[in-house]
Amino acid sequence: MTNTAKQFEELRNQLIADPEAILDDKDLMRALVAANEAQMGSNVVDLRGIAMERLEARLDRLEDTHRSVIAAAYENLTGTNQVHRAILRMLDPAEFETFLRDLDGDVAEILAVDCVRLVLESVQDENDPAVKRLGDVLYVAEPGFIENYLTAGKRSNSRQVTLRQLQPDSDVIYGDSSGWIHSEAALKLDFGGGRLPGLLVMGSEDPHHFKASQGTDLLSFFAGVFERAMRRWLS
């Protein structure tokens, strides 16, 4: 027996002993089916082969869907962890000024955004020393500013969470940072009866960091916690 014959005999015995080695290999199975169709000739339709091709295509689609679901679940879990950590950090400060400064510091870093701004509607002068002391984090606007900013002046009601690319006049809030902030999440805040609304804005340099097609559940939750924390400070 020649070496080739011996190798074939050994391979044949291995495959007989472990046929799953072939069944689990899609490329090898496809080659075997193709060889079988070639032997039958072009005038014979192999329905089994057609069925296998369709099953393979369906399996490929299922695998792609499975990967997409896992990726989405992982991304959602990562986002949930970020929001939870940011909330815990946000609740740490014992003084209001520290609370606000941390928004554009540790909280922004945990949320992986480039800046955070808090907008409060008030009749108070924005040049008031108490406001100036808080730096760029706090922006005081006249009543009606927030609704106009969120709707771009259109006659429509704003949502609690707005995800979008920046408007041309966004430098009103971002100041010197407006040149490199390209997308934002704007969280509308309700501080309770008798109080004017607020707006928490998260800005990112990445124009695709916040998109209108993204889910807003986590940001809505964050806004709800922030509202309650602010009510405590405002009271």
C-alpha positions as CSV (number, residue, x, y, z in Angstrom):
1,M,0.0,0.0,0.0
2,T,1.4,3.4,-1.0
3,N,1.7,6.4,1.4
4,T,-1.3,8.0,-0.2
5,A,-3.4,5.0,0.2
6,K,-2.4,4.7,3.9
7,Q,-3.2,8.3,4.5
8,F,-6.6,7.9,2.9
9,E,-7.3,4.8,4.9
10,E,-6.3,6.6,8.1
11,L,-8.4,9.6,7.3
12,R,-11.4,7.3,6.4
13,N,-11.1,5.5,9.7
14,Q,-11.0,8.8,11.6
15,L,-14.1,10.2,9.8
16,I,-16.0,7.0,10.4
17,A,-15.0,7.1,14.1
18,D,-15.9,10.8,14.4
19,P,-18.4,11.9,11.6
20,E,-19.2,15.1,13.5
21,A,-15.8,16.5,12.4
22,I,-17.4,16.8,8.9
23,L,-20.9,17.7,10.0
24,D,-19.7,20.7,12.0
25,D,-17.6,22.1,9.2
26,K,-19.9,24.1,6.9
27,D,-17.3,24.6,4.1
28,L,-16.5,20.9,4.0
29,M,-20.2,20.0,3.9
30,R,-20.8,22.5,1.1
31,A,-18.0,21.0,-0.9
32,L,-19.4,17.5,-0.5
33,V,-22.9,18.5,-1.5
34,A,-21.5,20.3,-4.6
35,A,-19.6,17.1,-5.5
36,N,-22.7,15.1,-5.1
37,E,-24.7,17.5,-7.4
38,A,-22.0,17.3,-10.0
39,Q,-22.2,13.5,-10.1
40,M,-26.0,13.7,-10.6
41,G,-25.7,15.9,-13.7
42,S,-27.2,19.2,-14.7
43,N,-30.7,17.7,-15.5
44,V,-31.4,16.6,-12.0
45,V,-32.7,19.0,-9.3
46,D,-31.5,18.2,-5.8
47,L,-34.2,19.5,-3.6
48,R,-32.3,18.5,-0.5
49,G,-29.4,20.6,-1.6
50,I,-31.7,23.6,-2.2
51,A,-33.2,23.1,1.3
52,M,-29.8,23.0,2.8
53,E,-28.8,26.2,1.2
54,R,-31.9,27.9,2.5
55,L,-31.3,26.5,6.0
56,E,-27.7,27.8,5.9
57,A,-28.8,31.2,4.8
58,R,-31.4,31.3,7.6
59,L,-28.7,30.1,10.1
60,D,-26.4,32.9,9.0
61,R,-29.2,35.4,9.6
62,L,-29.9,34.0,13.0
63,E,-26.2,34.2,14.0
64,D,-26.0,37.8,12.8
65,T,-29.2,38.6,14.9
66,H,-27.7,36.8,17.9
67,R,-24.5,38.8,17.7
68,S,-26.5,42.0,17.3
69,V,-28.7,41.2,20.4
70,I,-25.6,40.4,22.5
71,A,-23.8,43.6,21.4
72,A,-26.9,45.7,22.2
73,A,-27.3,44.0,25.6
74,Y,-23.7,44.6,26.4
75,E,-23.9,48.3,25.3
76,N,-27.1,48.7,27.4
77,L,-25.4,47.1,30.4
78,T,-22.4,49.4,30.0
79,G,-24.7,52.5,29.8
80,T,-26.6,51.4,32.9
81,N,-23.4,51.0,34.9
82,Q,-22.2,54.5,33.7
83,V,-25.5,56.1,34.7
84,H,-25.6,54.4,38.1
85,R,-22.0,55.4,38.9
86,A,-22.7,59.0,37.8
87,I,-25.7,59.2,40.0
88,L,-23.8,58.0,43.0
89,R,-21.1,60.5,42.4
90,M,-23.6,63.3,41.9
91,L,-25.2,62.5,45.3
92,D,-21.9,62.7,47.2
93,P,-21.4,66.5,47.6
94,A,-22.6,68.1,50.8
95,E,-22.5,71.7,49.4
96,F,-24.4,73.0,46.4
97,E,-21.4,74.6,44.7
98,T,-19.5,71.4,44.8
99,F,-22.6,69.6,43.5
100,L,-22.6,71.9,40.4
101,R,-18.9,71.8,39.8
102,D,-18.8,68.0,39.9
103,L,-21.3,67.9,37.0
104,D,-18.7,69.2,34.6
105,G,-16.0,67.2,36.4
106,D,-16.3,63.7,37.7
107,V,-19.9,63.2,36.5
108,A,-19.1,64.2,33.0
109,E,-16.0,61.9,33.0
110,I,-18.1,58.9,34.2
111,L,-20.7,59.6,31.5
112,A,-18.0,59.9,28.8
113,V,-19.2,63.4,27.7
114,D,-17.1,66.4,27.1
115,C,-19.1,68.9,29.1
116,V,-22.2,69.3,31.2
117,R,-24.2,72.5,31.6
118,L,-27.1,73.4,33.8
119,V,-29.6,76.0,32.6
120,L,-32.0,77.6,35.0
121,E,-34.7,80.0,34.1
122,S,-34.9,82.9,36.5
123,V,-35.6,86.6,36.7
124,Q,-32.3,86.9,38.6
125,D,-29.5,88.7,36.8
126,E,-26.9,86.3,35.4
127,N,-24.2,88.8,36.4
128,D,-25.1,88.3,40.0
129,P,-21.9,87.4,42.0
130,A,-23.5,84.2,43.3
131,V,-24.1,83.0,39.7
132,K,-20.7,84.1,38.5
133,R,-19.0,82.2,41.3
134,L,-20.2,78.9,39.8
135,G,-18.3,79.4,36.5
136,D,-19.4,77.9,33.2
137,V,-21.5,75.1,34.6
138,L,-24.5,77.2,35.4
139,Y,-26.3,79.4,32.8
140,V,-29.2,81.6,34.0
141,A,-31.7,82.4,31.3
142,E,-34.9,84.4,31.1
143,P,-38.3,82.5,31.4
144,G,-39.2,80.7,28.1
145,F,-35.6,80.2,27.0
146,I,-35.6,76.4,27.5
147,E,-38.7,75.6,25.5
148,N,-37.5,77.9,22.7
149,Y,-34.1,76.2,22.7
150,L,-35.5,72.7,22.6
151,T,-38.0,73.4,19.9
152,A,-35.9,75.8,17.9
153,G,-38.7,78.3,18.0
154,K,-41.3,75.9,16.4
155,R,-44.8,75.6,17.7
156,S,-44.4,72.2,19.3
157,N,-44.0,70.7,22.7
158,S,-40.6,69.6,23.7
159,R,-39.7,66.1,25.0
160,Q,-38.2,65.3,28.3
161,V,-35.0,64.1,26.6
162,T,-33.8,65.5,23.3
163,L,-30.9,63.9,21.4
164,R,-29.5,65.8,18.5
165,Q,-26.6,67.6,16.7
166,L,-26.0,71.1,17.9
167,Q,-27.9,74.1,16.7
168,P,-25.9,77.1,15.3
169,D,-26.8,79.2,18.3
170,S,-25.6,76.6,20.9
171,D,-22.7,78.9,21.9
172,V,-25.3,80.6,24.2
173,I,-25.0,77.7,26.5
174,Y,-21.6,76.2,25.7
175,G,-19.6,79.5,25.4
176,D,-16.0,78.9,24.3
177,S,-16.6,75.2,24.1
178,S,-19.3,75.5,21.3
179,G,-16.6,75.2,18.6
180,W,-15.9,71.6,19.4
181,I,-19.2,70.3,20.8
182,H,-21.1,68.6,18.0
183,S,-23.9,66.6,19.6
184,E,-25.9,66.9,22.8
185,A,-28.4,65.3,25.1
186,A,-30.8,67.9,26.6
187,L,-32.7,66.8,29.7
188,K,-35.7,69.0,30.5
189,L,-36.1,69.3,34.3
190,D,-39.2,69.9,36.4
191,F,-38.5,71.3,39.9
192,G,-42.1,71.2,41.1
193,G,-45.0,73.5,41.4
194,G,-44.3,77.2,41.5
195,R,-40.8,76.8,40.1
196,L,-39.5,77.6,36.6
197,P,-38.1,74.6,34.6
198,G,-34.5,73.7,34.2
199,L,-32.3,72.0,31.5
200,L,-29.4,69.7,31.9
201,V,-27.3,69.6,28.8
202,M,-24.6,67.0,28.0
203,G,-22.3,67.9,25.1
204,S,-20.0,65.7,23.1
205,E,-17.3,66.3,20.6
206,D,-18.4,63.2,18.7
207,P,-21.3,64.2,16.3
208,H,-22.6,60.7,16.6
209,H,-22.4,60.3,20.4
210,F,-26.0,61.4,20.7
211,K,-28.5,60.6,17.9
212,A,-32.2,60.9,17.7
213,S,-32.5,57.1,17.1
214,Q,-31.0,56.2,20.4
215,G,-33.1,55.0,23.4
216,T,-33.7,57.6,26.2
217,D,-34.7,55.4,29.1
218,L,-31.4,55.7,31.0
219,L,-31.2,59.5,30.4
220,S,-34.9,59.9,31.6
221,F,-33.9,58.0,34.8
222,F,-30.9,60.3,35.2
223,A,-33.0,63.4,34.7
224,G,-35.5,62.1,37.3
225,V,-32.8,61.6,39.9
226,F,-31.3,65.0,39.1
227,E,-34.7,66.7,39.5
228,R,-35.1,65.3,43.0
229,A,-31.6,66.3,44.0
230,M,-32.1,69.8,42.8
231,R,-35.4,70.1,44.6
232,R,-33.6,69.3,47.8
233,W,-31.0,72.1,47.1
234,L,-33.7,74.6,46.1
235,S,-35.8,74.0,49.2
